């Protein structure tokens, strides 16, 4: 492979992870405009974001398993085609139902990130693989950071439809790059799909996320919320039992839980869920701080454009954090990566709890949070990949991505719920942020203590 081919392949994989993140972000900043354009309630317009997140969570483990080996390239191309179709559907003036359908199709793009990382493992190895996995992992955060302000700017000039035409153009370019430069998968034939596992995990995830995302609207103690949540949890427990049966029979389940829970993988999976909850909790609360009326006890009273711009420092320092993580992984112990990232992220939320009266304070907090996020999320694939077989890379990373999406939903819902339950004032804001900071800090301590405990056991046995 020539240097030019190498660069084009990396640029193609980076475009996939970045553009799918940008397109998925074409929901949050547009919610008020969507409500006005289509004359629907704000709570209904929120589904322009919720439907994408749920679709991504449901599709990720399926696409991760299906896209192993020889099918990796066609699945990636097909997934980009689905995202392009969804973006075009959302751009056309066909009504709110068509918009939601398009946003659901765009959620497939979120499931393509693990396959892009698995494709990188097919092409590179050694230090080059470490560097490129770190960069590809953080481009999802950077893409959202670019997507928020770009969406606000384009929508302000060309309306909601213009924002989705902008996204369609980006996806079309990415699809053409992938058609020309995307590497093929390995020579192995993917195993048969675990259809019962697909049905159980997809329906359980969908049901549980429905309870999480709609709990505030239905009421967290309402029969609807409790029944839906219990149903989702039951389906996921049945899926776990089914997966164990398949493993005992020597089959290949949708997600190999024996890999997900093995040493070296379980810790990153725990941190993924925990920091995902902290990340979306922070983003949700920051948007509230920026747009809230100062008469509420906190808030800057700024508009959607400023709310979109606050992700710019988060995006930039995420990239810086990924670079720093790569250097730490090369020179020192990789066991420092997760706890350090969680600590930095916790510091950011702790600062925002007491410093939120000026825009510059919020921007500093977001820069610190981005550093912690980039430091952590960029290191996760490099920590997971060495502990799983090459044929299971896509599936293992897809399960890790699923945990991230579940964390996103849980953190967003929990942070706003705590804020509302305490009256929506500055006390509620501080309690929400400090609770999330403590949650992330606990995950970091757990990830740091696990390797230490294993080392102590080995020395004691010796």
C-alpha positions as CSV (number, residue, x, y, z in Angstrom):
1,X,0.0,0.0,0.0
2,X,1.4,3.4,-1.1
3,X,1.6,6.4,1.1
4,X,-1.2,8.0,-1.0
5,X,-3.4,5.0,-0.6
6,X,-2.7,4.9,3.1
7,X,-3.7,8.6,3.5
8,X,-6.9,8.2,1.5
9,X,-8.0,5.1,3.5
10,X,-7.5,6.9,6.8
11,X,-9.2,10.0,5.4
12,X,-12.2,7.9,4.3
13,X,-12.5,6.2,7.7
14,X,-12.2,9.6,9.5
15,X,-14.9,11.0,7.2
16,X,-17.3,8.1,8.1
17,X,-16.9,8.7,11.9
18,X,-17.0,12.5,11.6
19,X,-19.8,13.0,9.1
20,X,-22.1,10.4,10.8
21,X,-21.6,12.3,14.1
22,X,-22.4,15.6,12.3
23,X,-25.5,14.2,10.8
24,X,-26.7,12.7,14.1
25,X,-26.2,16.2,15.7
26,X,-28.7,17.7,13.2
27,X,-31.4,17.2,15.9
28,X,-30.6,18.9,19.2
29,X,-30.0,22.5,18.0
30,X,-33.0,22.3,15.6
31,X,-35.7,21.2,18.1
32,X,-37.3,24.6,18.6
33,X,-37.2,25.4,14.8
34,X,-38.7,21.9,14.0
35,X,-41.5,22.6,16.4
36,X,-42.3,25.9,14.7
37,X,-41.8,24.7,11.1
38,X,-44.1,21.7,11.5
39,X,-46.4,23.2,14.1
40,X,-45.9,20.4,16.7
41,X,-45.4,20.4,20.4
42,X,-41.8,20.8,21.7
43,X,-42.1,17.4,23.4
44,X,-43.0,15.8,20.0
45,X,-40.3,17.7,18.2
46,X,-37.8,16.2,20.7
47,X,-38.3,12.9,18.9
48,X,-36.2,14.3,16.1
49,X,-33.3,13.6,18.4
50,X,-34.7,10.7,20.4
51,X,-35.5,8.6,17.3
52,X,-31.9,8.9,16.0
53,X,-30.4,7.9,19.3
54,X,-32.7,4.9,19.7
55,X,-32.1,3.7,16.2
56,X,-28.4,3.9,16.7
57,X,-28.6,2.0,19.9
58,X,-30.7,-0.8,18.3
59,X,-28.7,-1.0,15.1
60,X,-25.2,-0.9,16.7
61,X,-24.9,-4.5,17.9
62,X,-26.6,-5.9,14.8
63,X,-24.4,-4.0,12.4
64,X,-21.3,-4.7,14.5
65,X,-21.9,-8.5,14.2
66,X,-23.2,-8.4,10.6
67,X,-20.3,-6.3,9.4
68,X,-17.5,-8.7,10.4
69,X,-15.1,-10.2,7.8
70,X,-16.1,-10.2,4.2
71,X,-19.2,-8.2,4.7
72,X,-17.6,-5.2,6.4
73,X,-17.2,-3.1,3.2
74,X,-20.7,-3.8,1.8
75,X,-22.3,-3.2,5.3
76,X,-20.5,0.1,5.6
77,X,-21.5,1.2,2.2
78,X,-25.1,0.1,2.7
79,X,-25.2,1.9,6.1
80,X,-24.0,5.2,4.5
81,X,-26.6,4.7,1.8
82,X,-29.3,4.4,4.5
83,X,-28.0,7.6,6.2
84,X,-28.0,9.5,2.9
85,X,-31.6,8.3,2.2
86,X,-32.7,9.4,5.7
87,X,-31.0,12.9,5.3
88,X,-32.7,13.5,1.9
89,X,-36.0,12.4,3.4
90,X,-35.6,14.8,6.2
91,X,-34.7,17.6,3.8
92,X,-37.7,17.3,1.6
93,X,-40.9,19.2,2.6
94,X,-43.0,16.0,3.2
95,X,-44.2,16.6,6.7
96,X,-43.2,15.8,10.3
97,X,-43.7,12.0,9.9
98,X,-41.2,12.0,7.0
99,X,-38.7,14.0,9.0
100,X,-38.9,11.4,11.9
101,X,-38.5,8.5,9.4
102,X,-35.5,10.2,8.0
103,X,-34.0,10.9,11.4
104,X,-34.5,7.3,12.3
105,X,-32.6,6.2,9.2
106,X,-29.8,8.6,10.1
107,X,-29.4,6.7,13.4
108,X,-27.9,3.8,11.4
109,X,-24.8,6.1,11.0
110,X,-24.1,5.9,14.7
111,X,-23.8,2.1,14.3
112,X,-21.0,2.5,11.6
113,X,-18.4,3.8,14.0
114,X,-17.3,0.4,15.4
115,X,-17.0,-1.0,11.9
116,X,-14.8,1.9,10.9
117,X,-12.6,1.1,13.9
118,X,-12.6,-2.6,13.0
119,X,-11.6,-1.7,9.4
120,X,-8.6,0.3,10.8
121,X,-7.5,-2.9,12.6
122,X,-7.6,-4.7,9.2
123,X,-5.3,-2.1,7.6
124,X,-2.8,-1.0,10.3
125,X,-0.9,-2.5,13.3
126,X,1.5,-1.4,16.0
127,X,2.0,2.3,16.8
128,X,0.1,3.4,13.6
129,X,-3.0,1.5,14.7
130,X,-2.8,3.0,18.2
131,X,-2.6,6.6,16.8
132,X,-5.3,6.1,14.2
133,X,-7.8,4.3,16.6
134,X,-7.4,7.2,19.0
135,X,-8.0,9.8,16.3
136,X,-11.0,7.9,14.8
137,X,-12.5,7.5,18.3
138,X,-12.5,11.2,19.1
139,X,-13.8,12.3,15.7
140,X,-17.3,11.4,16.8
141,X,-17.0,14.0,19.6
142,X,-15.3,16.5,17.3
143,X,-18.0,15.9,14.6
144,X,-20.7,16.8,17.1
145,X,-18.7,19.9,18.1
146,X,-18.7,21.0,14.5
147,X,-22.2,19.9,13.8
148,X,-23.9,22.0,16.5
149,X,-22.6,25.4,15.5
150,X,-22.8,24.6,11.7
151,X,-26.4,23.4,12.1
152,X,-27.3,26.6,13.9
153,X,-25.7,28.8,11.3
154,X,-27.2,26.9,8.2
155,X,-30.6,26.6,9.8
156,X,-30.6,30.3,10.6
157,X,-30.0,31.2,7.0
158,X,-31.8,28.4,5.1
159,X,-34.2,26.9,7.6
160,X,-34.6,23.3,8.9
161,X,-34.7,21.9,5.3
162,X,-31.4,23.7,4.5
163,X,-29.6,22.1,7.5
164,X,-30.6,18.6,6.2
165,X,-29.5,19.4,2.6
166,X,-26.2,20.4,4.1
167,X,-26.0,17.1,5.9
168,X,-27.0,15.2,2.7
169,X,-24.1,16.8,0.8
170,X,-21.6,15.7,3.4
171,X,-22.9,12.1,3.4
172,X,-22.9,11.9,-0.4
173,X,-19.2,13.0,-0.5
174,X,-18.4,10.4,2.3
175,X,-20.2,7.7,0.4
176,X,-18.2,8.4,-2.7
177,X,-14.9,8.3,-0.7
178,X,-15.9,5.0,0.8
179,X,-16.8,3.5,-2.6
180,X,-13.3,4.4,-3.9
181,X,-11.1,3.9,-0.9
182,X,-12.8,1.8,1.7
183,X,-10.7,-1.4,2.4
184,X,-12.3,-4.8,2.2
185,X,-12.8,-6.9,5.3
186,X,-10.9,-10.0,6.3
187,X,-11.1,-13.3,4.4
188,X,-13.2,-15.0,7.1
189,X,-16.9,-15.7,6.5
190,X,-19.1,-14.0,9.2
191,X,-21.2,-16.5,11.3
192,X,-24.9,-16.8,10.9
193,X,-26.8,-14.0,12.6
194,X,-28.3,-14.8,16.0
195,X,-31.9,-13.9,15.1
196,X,-33.4,-14.6,18.6
197,X,-30.5,-12.5,20.1
198,X,-31.3,-9.7,17.7
199,X,-35.0,-9.6,18.5
200,X,-34.4,-9.8,22.3
201,X,-31.6,-7.2,22.5
202,X,-33.2,-4.8,20.0
203,X,-36.6,-4.9,21.7
204,X,-35.2,-4.7,25.2
205,X,-33.0,-1.8,24.3
206,X,-35.8,0.0,22.5
207,X,-38.2,-0.5,25.3
208,X,-35.8,0.6,28.0
209,X,-34.7,3.7,26.1
210,X,-38.3,4.5,25.5
211,X,-38.9,4.6,29.3
212,X,-35.7,6.6,29.8
213,X,-36.5,9.2,27.2
214,X,-40.2,9.5,27.9
215,X,-40.2,9.2,31.7
216,X,-40.1,12.9,32.3
217,X,-43.2,13.3,30.0
218,X,-45.2,10.4,31.3
219,X,-44.1,10.9,34.9
220,X,-41.3,8.8,36.5
221,X,-43.6,7.0,38.8
222,X,-46.5,6.6,36.4
223,X,-47.7,3.1,35.5
224,X,-46.6,3.6,31.8
225,X,-43.0,4.4,32.7
226,X,-42.7,1.6,35.3
227,X,-44.3,-1.0,33.1
228,X,-42.2,-0.1,30.0
229,X,-39.0,0.0,32.1
230,X,-39.7,-3.3,33.7
231,X,-40.5,-4.8,30.3
232,X,-37.3,-3.6,28.8
233,X,-35.3,-4.9,31.8
234,X,-37.0,-8.3,31.5
235,X,-36.2,-8.6,27.8
236,X,-32.6,-7.7,28.4
237,X,-32.3,-10.4,31.2
238,X,-33.9,-12.9,28.8
239,X,-31.3,-11.9,26.2
240,X,-28.4,-12.5,28.6
241,X,-29.8,-15.9,29.5
242,X,-30.2,-16.7,25.8
243,X,-26.6,-15.6,25.0
244,X,-25.2,-17.8,27.8
245,X,-27.1,-20.8,26.3
246,X,-25.7,-20.1,22.8
247,X,-22.2,-19.9,24.3
248,X,-22.6,-23.2,26.1
249,X,-23.7,-24.8,22.9
250,X,-20.6,-23.6,21.1
251,X,-22.5,-21.1,18.9
252,X,-21.8,-17.5,18.1
253,X,-24.2,-15.1,19.9
254,X,-25.0,-11.5,18.8
255,X,-22.7,-10.2,21.5
256,X,-20.1,-12.5,23.2
257,X,-20.6,-11.5,26.8
258,X,-17.6,-13.7,27.8
259,X,-15.5,-11.1,25.9
260,X,-17.4,-8.1,27.2
261,X,-16.7,-9.2,30.8
262,X,-13.2,-10.5,30.5
263,X,-10.3,-8.6,32.2
264,X,-9.1,-5.7,30.2
265,X,-12.5,-5.2,28.5
266,X,-15.0,-5.0,31.5
267,X,-13.3,-1.9,32.9
268,X,-13.5,0.1,29.6
269,X,-17.1,-1.0,29.2
270,X,-17.9,0.3,32.7
271,X,-16.3,3.6,32.0
272,X,-18.0,3.9,28.6
273,X,-21.4,3.8,30.2
274,X,-20.5,6.0,33.1
275,X,-18.7,8.7,31.2
276,X,-21.4,8.5,28.5
277,X,-24.0,9.4,31.2
278,X,-21.8,12.1,32.5
279,X,-21.1,13.6,29.0
280,X,-24.7,13.9,27.9
281,X,-25.7,15.0,31.4
282,X,-23.1,17.8,31.2
283,X,-24.2,18.8,27.7
284,X,-27.9,18.8,28.6
285,X,-27.2,21.0,31.7
286,X,-24.9,23.4,29.9
287,X,-27.5,24.1,27.2
288,X,-30.0,24.8,30.0
289,X,-27.5,27.1,31.7
290,X,-26.8,29.0,28.5
291,X,-30.4,29.5,27.5
292,X,-32.1,29.8,30.9
293,X,-33.4,33.2,32.1
294,X,-31.0,34.6,34.8
295,X,-34.1,35.3,37.0
296,X,-34.2,31.5,37.6
297,X,-31.2,31.8,39.9
298,X,-28.8,30.8,37.1
299,X,-28.6,31.1,33.4
300,X,-27.1,33.4,30.8
301,X,-30.3,34.1,28.7
302,X,-28.5,33.5,25.4
303,X,-30.0,31.9,22.2
304,X,-29.6,28.7,20.2
305,X,-26.6,30.1,18.3
306,X,-24.5,30.5,21.5
307,X,-25.7,27.2,22.8
308,X,-24.3,25.6,19.6
309,X,-21.0,27.4,19.9
310,X,-20.3,26.2,23.4
311,X,-19.4,22.7,21.9
312,X,-16.5,24.2,19.9
313,X,-14.0,24.3,22.8
314,X,-15.2,20.9,23.8
315,X,-14.5,19.5,20.4
316,X,-11.1,21.1,20.1
317,X,-9.8,19.9,23.4
318,X,-11.2,16.5,22.8
319,X,-8.8,16.2,19.9
320,X,-6.0,17.5,22.1
321,X,-6.9,14.9,24.8
322,X,-6.8,12.1,22.2
323,X,-3.3,13.2,21.2
324,X,-2.1,13.3,24.8
325,X,-3.6,9.9,25.5
326,X,-1.7,8.4,22.5
327,X,1.6,9.8,24.0
328,X,0.8,8.4,27.4
329,X,-0.1,5.0,26.0
330,X,3.3,4.9,24.2
331,X,5.5,6.1,27.0
332,X,3.8,5.2,30.3
333,X,1.2,2.8,31.7
334,X,-2.0,2.7,29.8
335,X,-3.8,2.0,33.1
336,X,-3.5,5.7,33.7
337,X,-5.8,6.6,30.8
338,X,-9.3,5.9,32.0
339,X,-9.0,7.1,35.7
340,X,-7.3,10.3,34.5
341,X,-9.9,11.0,31.9
342,X,-12.7,10.4,34.4
343,X,-11.0,12.7,37.0
344,X,-10.7,15.6,34.5
345,X,-14.3,15.2,33.5
346,X,-15.4,15.2,37.1
347,X,-13.5,18.4,37.7
348,X,-15.3,20.1,34.8
349,X,-18.7,19.2,36.2
350,X,-17.6,20.3,39.7
351,X,-16.5,23.7,38.4
352,X,-19.7,24.3,36.5
353,X,-21.7,23.6,39.7
354,X,-20.2,26.8,41.2
355,X,-19.0,28.8,38.2
356,X,-21.8,29.4,35.7
357,X,-22.6,33.2,35.8
358,X,-20.5,34.2,32.8
359,X,-20.1,32.7,29.3
360,X,-16.3,32.5,29.6
361,X,-16.7,30.3,32.7
362,X,-18.9,27.9,30.7
363,X,-16.4,27.9,27.8
364,X,-13.6,27.0,30.2
365,X,-15.6,24.2,31.8
366,X,-16.4,22.8,28.3
367,X,-12.7,22.9,27.4
368,X,-11.8,20.9,30.5
369,X,-14.7,18.5,29.9
370,X,-13.6,18.0,26.3
371,X,-10.0,17.2,27.5
372,X,-11.3,14.5,29.8
373,X,-13.7,13.2,27.2
374,X,-11.0,13.0,24.5
375,X,-8.5,11.4,26.9
376,X,-11.0,8.7,27.8
377,X,-13.0,7.9,24.7
378,X,-9.9,7.9,22.4
379,X,-8.2,5.3,24.6
380,X,-11.1,2.9,24.8
381,X,-10.6,1.0,21.5
382,X,-6.8,0.7,22.2
383,X,-7.6,-0.8,25.5
384,X,-10.2,-3.2,24.2
385,X,-8.8,-4.3,20.9
386,X,-5.7,-6.2,22.3
387,X,-8.0,-8.4,24.5
388,X,-10.4,-9.6,21.7
389,X,-9.8,-11.8,18.7
390,X,-9.6,-10.0,15.3
391,X,-12.8,-11.6,14.1
392,X,-14.7,-10.2,17.1
393,X,-13.4,-6.6,16.9
394,X,-16.5,-5.2,15.3
395,X,-18.9,-6.9,17.7
396,X,-16.8,-6.0,20.8
397,X,-16.6,-2.4,19.8
398,X,-20.2,-2.3,18.8
399,X,-21.2,-3.5,22.3
400,X,-19.0,-0.8,23.8
401,X,-20.7,1.7,21.6
402,X,-24.1,0.5,22.7
403,X,-23.2,1.1,26.3
404,X,-22.2,4.6,25.3
405,X,-25.6,5.3,23.8
406,X,-27.4,3.8,26.8
407,X,-25.2,6.1,29.0
408,X,-26.1,9.1,26.8
409,X,-29.8,8.5,27.3
410,X,-29.5,7.8,31.0
411,X,-27.4,10.8,31.7
412,X,-29.5,13.2,29.7
413,X,-32.7,12.1,31.4
414,X,-31.3,11.8,34.9
415,X,-29.7,15.2,35.0
416,X,-32.8,17.0,33.8
417,X,-35.0,15.0,36.2
418,X,-32.9,15.8,39.2
419,X,-32.9,19.5,38.2
420,X,-36.7,19.6,37.8
421,X,-37.3,17.6,41.0
422,X,-35.4,20.2,43.1
423,X,-37.4,23.1,41.6
424,X,-35.2,23.9,38.6
425,X,-33.1,26.5,40.6
426,X,-29.4,26.8,41.3
427,X,-29.6,24.1,44.0
428,X,-31.0,21.6,41.6
429,X,-28.3,22.5,39.1
430,X,-25.5,22.0,41.6
431,X,-26.9,18.7,42.9
432,X,-27.3,17.3,39.4
433,X,-23.7,18.3,38.4
434,X,-22.1,17.1,41.6
435,X,-24.0,13.8,41.4
436,X,-22.8,13.3,37.9
437,X,-19.2,14.3,38.9
438,X,-19.3,11.7,41.7
439,X,-20.6,9.1,39.4
440,X,-17.8,9.6,36.9
441,X,-15.2,9.8,39.6
442,X,-16.4,6.4,41.1
443,X,-16.1,4.8,37.6
444,X,-12.6,6.2,37.3
445,X,-11.6,4.8,40.7
446,X,-13.1,1.4,39.8
447,X,-11.2,1.3,36.5
448,X,-8.0,2.1,38.4
449,X,-8.5,-0.4,41.2
450,X,-9.2,-3.4,38.9
451,X,-5.7,-3.7,37.4
452,X,-4.2,-3.0,40.8
453,X,-6.2,-5.9,42.4
454,X,-5.2,-8.3,39.6
455,X,-1.5,-7.4,40.1
456,X,-1.8,-7.9,43.9
457,X,-3.4,-11.3,43.3
458,X,-0.7,-12.4,40.9
459,X,2.1,-11.3,43.3
460,X,0.3,-13.0,46.2
461,X,0.1,-16.2,44.2
462,X,3.7,-16.0,43.2
